[in-house]
Amino acid sequence: MSTTFDAIIIGAGPAGSTAAIRLASAGWSVAIVEKRQFPRRKVCGECIAASNLPLLDALGIGEQFDALAGPDLQRVGLFVGQRRIIAPLPPMAHARHRWGRALGREHLDTLLLARAAALGVQVFQPRTVKQHVTEGVLHRCTLARAGKPDVHLHAPVLVHAHGSWEPAPRDAIQTEATHRPPHRNGDLLAFKATFRNARIQSGLLPVLAFPGGYGGMVLGDHGLTTLAFCIRRDALQAARAAHPGSSAAEAAFAHVLACCAGVGDAVTDAELFGNWLAVGPLQPGIRMPVPGKGQFAIGNAAGEAHPILGEGMSMAIQSAWLLTGHLVAQRAQGSATTRIDFHSLGMSYARAWHSNFAPRLRFAAVCSHLAMRPHAAAPLLSLLQRWPRLLTRGARIAGKVRQAGLPATSAGDPAISAPIPEPTLESTHEHR
Ligand SMILES: Cc1cc2nc3c(=O)[nH]c(=O)nc-3n(C[C@H](O)[C@H](O)[C@H](O)COP(=O)(O)OP(=O)(O)OC[C@H]3O[C@@H](n4cnc5c(N)ncnc54)[C@H](O)[C@@H]3O)c2cc1C
């Protein structure tokens, strides 16, 4: 088995697998490393905006997505206190994909990674990148797995797609202290549950606003409803004090039920499907660019919006698209990956990233701060009650129907137009 590649990608969420598919489609040799075994559930609202669906087609999983995902999301709701404000979502100007849909991460992430493997990407799973160092023009990653010897991989391009909710792989200069900031009252902790037989209107995407937090609910695949929300640490502590003996998830859920009547109506007779999941604290913000020649970040590792807009997967897939477009175009001009002008490529990717995603981060920050303070936002709620179509406008500003200027099927995009290599024997998962 070769241990030297054109690119190593750390993490097989939507960002990492999108990058792997795009680079492999353009003839790059790619290794992707994922610490968890798939399929795995993940804290996420699981709504995929319409803007991504042509990209999923181009990535080669559109048909499977169509077959599995929940109903078209045609309306947005705001559930706050006793209020339920409902408005149309804006449709995307596309012949087949006008509306977003929801699909469990245990399905979406598995489909994307399987597609990458079928294109010849070498998948190391479950393996954790515990360290990376730069040696001349190559990055060396050390992959760990309990009970197995370490594996070392080398590549001139290292893509950070490891998300933002776990300690980043240590490079030689980071210390343990940099990974563990002290607890703060304003830390955001996220929870998710899935319900069977919830009473949620098909095609409605309710956003939840409650003191100290916000969230969303959606009917996804297999008739299952996902409830995902964030809550500040101090609000969670108050909820736990009010519900002694409850788990953190149960106490937080009780707080949501008490503050959003629409949630109670939807889940009262529903059955919890699987366990509650939790992550945190989240750290919304921009983490770009990554210092170091030939290193790039995509998805949450590059920057994370408050999840109130449900645009995290869009940013993951679309930032991977942007970066790989740059990488493939640069190598198409020269020959060896090591000859790419990483400095100018990094600058140009960073510019494209900021112009596409920084406004979404800012808008999400404003929305989340308003949502967490429904009393202070009362005048805005009155406006929304009177003109619900302001929500439609908000969804448009959030980027729900905008495609980050990406050439999804353009013949001029080398990552799409390049011939797709046949799968090789080495393309199978490492531990099967
Ligand atoms: C409550 C909540 C609701 C949300 N709702 C939505 C929504 O409805 N729609 C939407 O689009 N977005 C939503 N999001 C955001 C979305 O979940 C994220 O933005 C998205 O998962 C980011 O994708 P990613 O590929 O960058 O990272 P991730 O999906 O986090 O993937 C990173 C992968 O890297 C792996 N990894 C990490 N470290 C290592 C390592 N050292 N070695 C190997 N592998 C590693 C992890 O196991 C993981 O599989 C929500 C988020 C939250 C918290």
PDBQT file of the ligand as one rigid body, heavy atoms in Angstrom, charges set to zero:
ROOT
HETATM    1  C1  LIG A 501     -27.590  21.855  16.461  1.00  0.00    +0.000 C 
HETATM    2  C2  LIG A 501     -27.034  21.907  15.057  1.00  0.00    +0.000 A 
HETATM    3  C3  LIG A 501     -27.903  21.883  13.982  1.00  0.00    +0.000 A 
HETATM    4  C4  LIG A 501     -27.388  21.954  12.679  1.00  0.00    +0.000 A 
HETATM    5  N1  LIG A 501     -28.263  21.913  11.630  1.00  0.00    +0.000 NA
HETATM    6  C5  LIG A 501     -27.797  21.991  10.370  1.00  0.00    +0.000 A 
HETATM    7  C6  LIG A 501     -28.700  21.914   9.271  1.00  0.00    +0.000 A 
HETATM    8  O1  LIG A 501     -29.905  21.709   9.418  1.00  0.00    +0.000 OA
HETATM    9  N2  LIG A 501     -28.182  22.051   8.025  1.00  0.00    +0.000 N 
HETATM   10  C7  LIG A 501     -26.850  22.252   7.802  1.00  0.00    +0.000 A 
HETATM   11  O2  LIG A 501     -26.445  22.391   6.646  1.00  0.00    +0.000 OA
HETATM   12  N3  LIG A 501     -25.969  22.290   8.828  1.00  0.00    +0.000 NA
HETATM   13  C8  LIG A 501     -26.410  22.153  10.109  1.00  0.00    +0.000 A 
HETATM   14  N4  LIG A 501     -25.533  22.169  11.148  1.00  0.00    +0.000 N 
HETATM   15  C9  LIG A 501     -24.092  22.370  10.868  1.00  0.00    +0.000 C 
HETATM   16  C10 LIG A 501     -23.432  21.096  10.306  1.00  0.00    +0.000 C 
HETATM   17  O3  LIG A 501     -23.707  19.978  11.108  1.00  0.00    +0.000 OA
HETATM   18  C11 LIG A 501     -21.918  21.302  10.204  1.00  0.00    +0.000 C 
HETATM   19  O4  LIG A 501     -21.643  22.577   9.731  1.00  0.00    +0.000 OA
HETATM   20  C12 LIG A 501     -21.287  20.273   9.279  1.00  0.00    +0.000 C 
HETATM   21  O5  LIG A 501     -21.349  18.989   9.871  1.00  0.00    +0.000 OA
HETATM   22  C13 LIG A 501     -19.834  20.619   8.981  1.00  0.00    +0.000 C 
HETATM   23  O6  LIG A 501     -19.320  19.655   8.114  1.00  0.00    +0.000 OA
HETATM   24  P1  LIG A 501     -17.749  19.346   8.092  1.00  0.00    +0.000 P 
HETATM   25  O7  LIG A 501     -17.558  18.311   7.030  1.00  0.00    +0.000 OA
HETATM   26  O8  LIG A 501     -16.992  20.601   8.039  1.00  0.00    +0.000 OA
HETATM   27  O9  LIG A 501     -17.431  18.737   9.535  1.00  0.00    +0.000 OA
HETATM   28  P2  LIG A 501     -18.045  17.472  10.261  1.00  0.00    +0.000 P 
HETATM   29  O10 LIG A 501     -19.360  17.103   9.703  1.00  0.00    +0.000 OA
HETATM   30  O11 LIG A 501     -17.955  17.781  11.712  1.00  0.00    +0.000 OA
HETATM   31  O12 LIG A 501     -17.044  16.299   9.883  1.00  0.00    +0.000 OA
HETATM   32  C14 LIG A 501     -15.752  16.243  10.402  1.00  0.00    +0.000 C 
HETATM   33  C15 LIG A 501     -15.309  14.777  10.432  1.00  0.00    +0.000 C 
HETATM   34  O13 LIG A 501     -13.929  14.739  10.806  1.00  0.00    +0.000 OA
HETATM   35  C16 LIG A 501     -13.726  13.656  11.674  1.00  0.00    +0.000 C 
HETATM   36  N5  LIG A 501     -12.526  13.966  12.453  1.00  0.00    +0.000 N 
HETATM   37  C17 LIG A 501     -12.374  14.944  13.381  1.00  0.00    +0.000 A 
HETATM   38  N6  LIG A 501     -11.122  14.961  13.848  1.00  0.00    +0.000 NA
HETATM   39  C18 LIG A 501     -10.440  13.972  13.192  1.00  0.00    +0.000 A 
HETATM   40  C19 LIG A 501      -9.104  13.484  13.240  1.00  0.00    +0.000 A 
HETATM   41  N7  LIG A 501      -8.190  14.025  14.053  1.00  0.00    +0.000 N 
HETATM   42  N8  LIG A 501      -8.758  12.429  12.453  1.00  0.00    +0.000 NA
HETATM   43  C20 LIG A 501      -9.678  11.863  11.628  1.00  0.00    +0.000 A 
HETATM   44  N9  LIG A 501     -10.965  12.293  11.542  1.00  0.00    +0.000 NA
HETATM   45  C21 LIG A 501     -11.337  13.332  12.310  1.00  0.00    +0.000 A 
HETATM   46  C22 LIG A 501     -15.002  13.599  12.506  1.00  0.00    +0.000 C 
HETATM   47  O14 LIG A 501     -15.191  12.306  13.052  1.00  0.00    +0.000 OA
HETATM   48  C23 LIG A 501     -16.067  13.965  11.462  1.00  0.00    +0.000 C 
HETATM   49  O15 LIG A 501     -16.634  12.829  10.835  1.00  0.00    +0.000 OA
HETATM   50  C24 LIG A 501     -25.999  22.050  12.465  1.00  0.00    +0.000 A 
HETATM   51  C25 LIG A 501     -25.128  22.050  13.552  1.00  0.00    +0.000 A 
HETATM   52  C26 LIG A 501     -25.636  21.970  14.838  1.00  0.00    +0.000 A 
HETATM   53  C27 LIG A 501     -24.703  21.973  16.007  1.00  0.00    +0.000 C 
ENDROOT
TORSDOF 0
